[in-house]
């Protein structure tokens, strides 16, 4: 999966949680998905 879209900025799509998820994915040997809100994904 390349992107994980989330409206939940309080839990998934916030800077602290994003970095923890990215670290956990990398430690497990996986490339982390980009976690973002739909607005962030469509910004030019």
C-alpha positions as CSV (number, residue, x, y, z in Angstrom):
1,X,0.0,0.0,0.0
2,X,1.4,3.4,-0.9
3,X,-1.0,5.7,0.9
4,X,-3.2,5.4,3.9
5,X,-5.9,8.1,3.9
6,X,-7.3,9.1,7.3
7,X,-9.7,11.7,8.5
8,X,-8.7,11.0,12.1
9,X,-6.1,13.6,12.7
10,X,-6.3,13.0,16.5
11,X,-5.0,9.5,16.2
12,X,-3.6,8.3,12.8
13,X,-2.9,11.4,10.8
14,X,-0.8,13.4,13.3
15,X,2.9,13.9,13.3
16,X,3.7,11.9,16.5
17,X,1.7,8.8,15.4
18,X,2.9,9.0,11.8
19,X,6.6,8.8,13.0
20,X,5.8,5.8,15.3
21,X,4.0,3.9,12.6
22,X,6.8,4.6,10.1
23,X,9.4,3.4,12.6
24,X,7.4,0.2,13.4
25,X,7.1,-0.6,9.7
26,X,10.8,-0.1,9.0
27,X,11.8,-2.2,12.0
28,X,9.6,-5.0,10.7
29,X,11.3,-4.7,7.3
30,X,8.5,-2.9,5.4
31,X,8.3,0.4,3.6
32,X,5.8,2.6,5.5
33,X,2.8,4.0,3.7
34,X,2.3,7.7,3.4
35,X,-0.3,8.6,6.1
36,X,-2.3,11.6,5.1
37,X,-5.7,13.3,5.0
38,X,-7.5,13.5,1.7
39,X,-6.7,17.2,1.5
40,X,-3.0,16.6,1.9
41,X,-3.1,14.0,-0.9
42,X,-4.8,16.4,-3.3
43,X,-2.6,19.5,-2.6
44,X,-0.7,20.7,-5.6
